[in-house]
Amino acid sequence: MTKARTLFEKIWGDHIVTHEPNCPAVLYIDLHLVHEVTSPQAFQGLRDRGAKVFRPGRTLATVDHSIPTTDRSLPIIDPIAARQVDQLRINCRDFGVPLYDLGSGHQGIVHVIGPELGLTQPGITLVCGDSHTSTHGAFGTLAFGIGTTEVEHVLATQCLLQHKPKTYEARFEGALPKGIVAKDLILALIAKIGIGGGTGHVLEYRGSAIGSLAMEARMTICNMSIEGGARAGMIAPDDTTIEYLAGRPRAPQGADWERAVARWRRLPTDEGAAYDRRVSVDVSQLEPMITYGTNPGMGVPITQAVPEPSSLPDANQSAALRKALAYMQLEPGRPLLGHPIDVVFIGSCTNSRLSDLRLAASLMKGRKVSPKVRVLVVPGSEEVKRQAEAENLREVFEAAGAEWREAGCSMCIAMNGDQLEPGQYCVSTSNRNFEGRQGKGGRTFLASPLTAAASAIHGAITDVRTML
Amino acid sequence: MEPITAFSGRMVALPMRDIDTDQIIPARFLKTIDKEGLGEDLFHDWRYDSQGRPKPDFILNQPSAEGAAILLAGDNFGCGSSREHAPWALMAFGFRAVVSTSFGDIFRNNSLKNGLLPIIVDETTHSKMLALVEKDGSAEAKVDLPEQLLRIPGGPEVSFSIDAFSKKCLTAGLDQLGYIRRQEAAIAAYEQTHPANIHTL
């Protein structure tokens, strides 16, 4: 009998090209996604070596980080961003890499377009110079973020040098209470294990609650694996995965499809396979989650108060919390509910897909956002935007007083002019609340699209369950 | 890459835990298409006020930081974004090693590929080093990569671990891409037996 293996171990084992003693494994990469910010120095490296892109057909580029989300018929005003976008165009042309450019109909956040095209498939290895590449793990894909030197390695050889990570099972059991969505599950896990909790590990999310989630919700969970310290997070493919992929433009077709499905069915973790670590979350006890501090592990159920630094057992943690609360200008012991906000951002590779926009629109329909609050809704891709408009979601958002913008990373990373002013408070569906992440001096509360929409309407942090 | 053997340098302490790469180099400086000038923007928003003037109380603006080679950082240093601009900026400032009790995975990988040594020590050693730097801002530590030793003045020698492959590449100044390219035949053989399901063209 062969040894029981986890989902991760099956994919890892299937992608080792060579593994010499005292060396990392040479791992084959099936799909490499490229964007404008982390690739220019890698392409320059190829030029300096006189090297080519080894497998352009396994490489796909788009622009997402530094592009404006305003009228696409206008030029990019920021000359430095414009030069970076132009450089990607030049690089893709010179090296024969396919590029989904602005207005191509397929441009969008890398982690939104891979899945919607059907390129993100179970059992493959996928990398990108972006830490949220973990998103693609929702399909039972081994997907992780890499640095620019590694981007160059993959461009030049379609391979990466990797040491085998450890495995970490995160089990979510129980039925989701009303008003609780995928974002609450992952924020609860990160609050539990801490932002370094998964370092050196690949997370596998399992359990009845994960099985009940649609693909886009699973992507939200896997997306934030890196916020728990894990480079990759995975969910085994099942009927939901296969239904999602069927008929997608770049998914296998015909006899190839049948063969692929048969292969995907063998991927889930074998019974009795061992993990290096385990954690479990009882989903039925969860409340909507929100962060109060300056890292994604500083999160609590929304009805709780801002924690007291002195209540933490560890002096370093107390110091970190004190520093975070000073930046956030939040007083320990005060409730988070009712805290006034200035901006709401609905978007990012965490929560910018059609189902996320539907959640937000379900609350905004027939209501107005607070006149004190600026609300940005940024679809994750041109395709998401098209679908949302076909469902009249644009009308819902605009009638409520929200801005409906073009696709991109936008105020998640604030490289493109979409940013907070110093001191502003924002409820954001994105993934990072680091100091200055959404603009220098800006203060971020991470939450679900439901909590973001509810808070937009009331102009303050709101428990969405009071509106359902 | 220049081979790394042994070097000595002054230490600078940034002891808070969980310093993310957005703090090391804020995202708005990632619009560059090369690696030039990033040292100027290292820890930009902690280092400069809103008028762009250096904040005198920030450690990197103090005379002791000038010429420092070793950053003594808190736990989980370099968590968050995958930006390689973080080690590029640290190296452009002059750092050659970062000592902590743990590192973000991607930052650690990126550092090793650029010749910035991420050195993990236990909490006791970390506390001793912090106390030493607090007492004497000019204290120098010696890093000996071939011997995998960290020598702290007035303290014991501390051995640190590094994977054999990274050590070999760093001490010989070898580019890791060269190693992968030498596996050309194995890569071709792999592709023969694993036909592509992926077609982006």
Interface residues (C-beta under 8 A of the other chain):
Chain A: D14 V17 T18 N22 C23 P24 V26 Y28 D30 L31 V37 T38 P40 Q41 Q44 R49 P56 G57 R58 T59 L60 H65 S66 D78 I80 A81 R83 Q84 Q87 P98 L119 Q121 I124 G129 D130 S131 G145 I146 G147 T148 T149 E150 E152 H153 A156 T157 Q158 C159 L160 L161 H163 P165 I195 G196 T199 G200 I226 G229 R231 R250 P252 D256 A260 N295 G297 N316 Q317 A319 A320 K323 I413 A414 M415 P422 R432 F434 E435 G436 R437 K440
Chain B: P15 M16 R17 D18 D20 D22 Q23 P26 A27 R28 L30 K31 T32 I33 D34 K35 D45 S50 G74 D75 N76 C79 G80 S81 S82 R83 E84 S102 F103 G104 D105 I106 N109 N110 K113 N114 D163 A164 F165 Q176 L177 Y179 I180 R181 Q183 A186 I187 Y190 E191 H194 A196 N197 I198 H199 T200 L201
